[in-house]
Amino acid sequence: MDDTLMTVIAIVLAAGVLLIFPLTSLAERNDDISLSALQATTNELVDQVRTTGELTQDEWTSFLSTTSSSGLVVEPEITVQILDENPGVKTTQANITKIGENVYYNLYTSQVEEQLKRNNKIVFKEGDMIFISLKIVSKSMAEVFRDSVYSLSGSDTDRYVAQYGGIVTVNGNR
């Protein structure tokens, strides 16, 4: 009787191992594909803004819909650093190409979205900077499998899956 019980337990454990590990591997592969797609989408938007000098409401809405359809729950964060129009107010020979003379002010996600709703676009000038990052809000299926198999406690630290930024290279159409 003991041999039969041990055989049944061994079969159940083997079936569990043969089922869980392939599912974990498949979920991790899907996560990798989603992460690559999110990074590519982020890079594409930032590069488009850098080369055109403007960000429109339609581009931002399209970016948000693309990131929400990735299969991962992410929260986009955008930071825009605007080069001050008059960095050398106190000097008589203001030259914005001098190192150390440039002054930036920042716009963050809520401010950018508010300005996009109000004006339908943000126009940048050469030297402005844009940074976009995507933060994971909830655990993916692979992380759930991994935590259940290895009994790891999940960390509450922010995990960014895509980050990209750059300097605008042209003046946008005003």
N, C-alpha and C positions, 0 to 999 in steps of 0.2 A: 504494500500500500504506500509506503514511504517513497519507493522508487517511482510510482505513478504520479504522486503529488510533485516530486522534484522534476519529473519530465514535463509536466504541465506548466510548472513555474518557469522552467528553462525555455519552453516554447513561447510563452507569453512575453518573457523578457527579450528573447531574440526577435520576435515580431515587433516589439516596441522599438528596439534599436534599429531594426531594418526600416522602420517607418519614420522615426524621428530624425535621424541623421540626413536622409535624403531631403526631407522637407526643410530642414534647417539650411542645408546647402542651397536648395532652390530659392528659399526666401532671401538668403544672403546675396545670391546672384541677382535677384530682382532689385534688391536695395542698391547694389553697385550700379546697375543700369539706370535706376532712378536718380542716383546721386550724380552720375555722369551727365545725364540729361539736364538736371537742375544747374550744374556748373556751366554747361554749354549755353543754356538760356540766359543765365546771369551775365556771362561773358559777352554774349551777343548784344544784350541791351546796353551794357556799359560802353562797348565799342561803338555802337550806333550813336549814343549820346556824345561820345568823345569826337566822332568824326562829323556829326551834323550840327552840334552846338545847341541842341534843344531836346527836351523830353516832353512828349505830348500825353494827354490824358489817355488816348487810345493805346499808345505804346505801353503805358503803365498798366492799364486794364488788361491788355493782352498778356503781359508778363505775369500778372497775378493769376489769371485764369490758367495759364500754362503751368505755373508752379503748383496750383491747387489740384491739377489733374495728374500729378506725378505719382500718386499712390502714397506719398509721404505727407504728413501734416506739417507744413512749414510756415514760419512767420517771417515775411520779408522786412528787412530794415534797410533804409536808404539814408545816407548822409551826404549832403552836398556842401562843399566848401566854396563859398563865393569870394573871389578876389575883390577886395575893397576898391571902389572906384577912385579913391583919393588917398593912397597910402602915405604920402609924404606931405601932409597938410602943414606940418611945422617946419619943413625944410624948403629952401628956395629952389633946389635942384632935385626934384623928385624924379627918380628913374625906377620904374617897377621891375626892371631886369636885374637890379642890384640884389645880391644875396642878403637876406636879413631885412630887407625893406618891405617885403610883401606882408599884408595883413589880411587875414581871411575871417569871415564870419560863417557860422554853420547853420544849416537847415537840416532838421531831422525828419523822420518818416511822417509824423502827423503834420508838420509844417509844409512838407513837400506835397503831400496829398491835398491839403487845404488850398495851397497855391494852384495846384493842377485843377481842382474843382472850380476855383474862382476864375482863372485865366485860360484854362484848357491847355496851357503849355507853359513850360519854363524855358526861357532863353538864356543860354550861357555865353560867356565870352572866353577867349583864349586865356588859359591859366587857371580857370575854375577846376575844381576836382569833384569827382563823384565816386562814391563807394556803395556797393550793394552787398548785403550778406543775407543768407537764409538760415534761420535757426529752426531746428527740429522742435516741435511742440509736444509730440507724443512719441512713444516707442513704436518702432516698426515691427513687422511680424518676425523678422529675423532676430531682433533683440528680445522679443517675447519668448521665442523658442530657446534662444541661448540662455536666458535667465532661468527658464524652467528646467533646462537640462543641467546646467552647472550650478543652479541655486545661488546665483549672484544677486546681490542687492544692487538695484539700479542707482546710479548717481544722479543727483538733482542739478548738476552743473549744466550750463548752457552748452549745447553742441551745435556748432555751425557746420553746415554741409556744403555751402558754397559761399565764397567770398571773392570779390573782384572789384577793382577800382582803377582809376586813372585820371589823367589830366586832360581836360578838353583842349583840343588842338586847333579849333577854328572858332570864329565868332559866329554865333547863331543869327538867324534872320530876325531882325527887330521890327 
